[in-house]
Amino acid sequence: MQKVLGALIIVICVLGGYLLAHGDLAVLWQPAEAVIILGAGLGSLIVGNPKEVLLEMCSQIKGVFFYKHRGEEFQRQLLMLLYELLEMVEVGGLKVLDEHIEEPEQSEVFAKYPLILQERNLMAFIADNFRLMAMGKISAHELENFLDQELDAMEQALLLPSKSLHKVGEAMPGFGILAAIMGIIITMGNIGGSVADVGAHVAAALVGTFLGIFCCYCLMEPLSNAMSQRVKTELSALECVRTTLVAHVAGKPTLLAVDAGRKLIEQDVKPAFKQLEIWVNQFEDERDAVA
């Protein structure tokens, strides 16, 4: 809703200011200019990016406007999933996790945490790295290096769509000038016409410049920035998992290992340690009741 509201403010203020200056909205309707500018921008995206990046870009753009906020319940499920998995390791060893991490969608443990199951990258990161721990003895330092490299690679891959959109956004004023120049060429070809006709052609050409600047600074730049911020929010959950696993391998008790991960959660949604203790106590009570 916030993103939609921001887009409406941009459109209302830009066009409203134009109308207040006694502008004619009909003059801004120049389909040919829009085809040149938007077509050049879309073509540049297709030429400059592989199919996978374009699909991820579409997914991230959709996510900007339909993003499900990772509130307290998401953080509770993430921390308690890690706590439960590590507690299983403490009791039965890493091999006890095989049936859960091989097919998380079929696991009764993961089924308790549906919000985490919906996150494809997060689920893959958790399953892969618990599997890595189960494959053999690994030191905390080695595990931290592996996870840092994996997170760096994931960050670069997830930021590619926003970077690509940012680059094309920077080029949009140039595409606008391209459309304007073509409009001026048409104008010069009709220079013998009436002053009104020449003025109409010049106005149409200038609309191309306006559209290029508008697309750059009012649409594509804010959108690419929102996409990159969304990626960083997604990565904060992965950093939480990384820190928790490293702390566990370093020999920290389960609660302290999970708390180490808790500290990496973004500040506006990070639960307090006291809240984490309440969740853990509830889990322990439910486990004792079942036993």
NORLINKA-V838818 format. One record per run of one state. SS is the DSSP state (alpha for helix, beta for strand, coil for the rest). FROM is the first residue (numbers start at 1). LEN is the number of residues. Records with the same first field share a line. If there is no record, write none. Layout:
SS = FROM-LEN / FROM-LEN
//
This chain:
coil = 1-1 / 21-4 / 29-2 / 49-2 / 66-6 / 93-1 / 102-2 / 107-3 / 113-1 / 118-2 / 136-4 / 190-5 / 250-4 / 263-10 / 291-1
alpha = 2-19 / 25-4 / 31-18 / 51-15 / 72-21 / 94-8 / 104-3 / 110-3 / 114-4 / 120-16 / 140-50 / 195-55 / 254-9 / 273-18
//
